[in-house]
């Protein structure tokens, strides 16, 4: 399993969002899925930064 740091997740969120924007005029279903994963990565990165977690493998006690 890959355990990326928060800033990598944030960057990936932006990449997925941009991909969704490019897909939207042509393929609504694909754009929606990309947008879903963009939000997931973004929320996960916010949570990690607020709780001082280094990677997705870290746990908050």
ZIGI-V10909 format. One record per backbone hydrogen bond with DSSP energy under -0.5 kcal/mol. CO is the residue of the C=O (numbers start at 1). NH is the residue of the N-H. E is the energy in kcal/mol with one decimal. If there is no record, write none. Layout:
# ZIGI-V10909
CO|NH|E ; CO|NH|E
This chain:
# ZIGI-V10909
2|4|-0.5 ; 4|56|-0.9 ; 5|9|-1.7 ; 6|10|-2.3 ; 7|11|-2.1 ; 8|12|-2.4 ; 9|13|-2.3 ; 10|14|-1.9 ; 11|15|-2.1 ; 12|16|-2.7 ; 13|17|-2.3 ; 14|18|-2.4 ; 15|19|-2.1 ; 16|20|-2.3 ; 17|21|-2.1 ; 18|22|-1.8 ; 19|23|-1.9 ; 20|24|-1.9 ; 23|26|-1.6 ; 23|27|-3.1 ; 27|31|-2.2 ; 28|32|-2.3 ; 29|33|-2.0 ; 30|34|-2.4 ; 31|35|-2.4 ; 32|36|-2.2 ; 33|37|-2.1 ; 34|38|-2.0 ; 35|39|-2.3 ; 36|40|-2.3 ; 37|41|-2.5 ; 38|42|-2.4 ; 39|43|-2.9 ; 40|44|-2.2 ; 41|45|-2.2 ; 42|46|-2.1 ; 43|47|-2.5 ; 44|48|-2.3 ; 45|49|-2.4 ; 46|50|-2.5 ; 47|51|-1.6 ; 48|53|-2.6 ; 49|52|-0.9 ; 55|58|-1.3 ; 59|61|-0.6
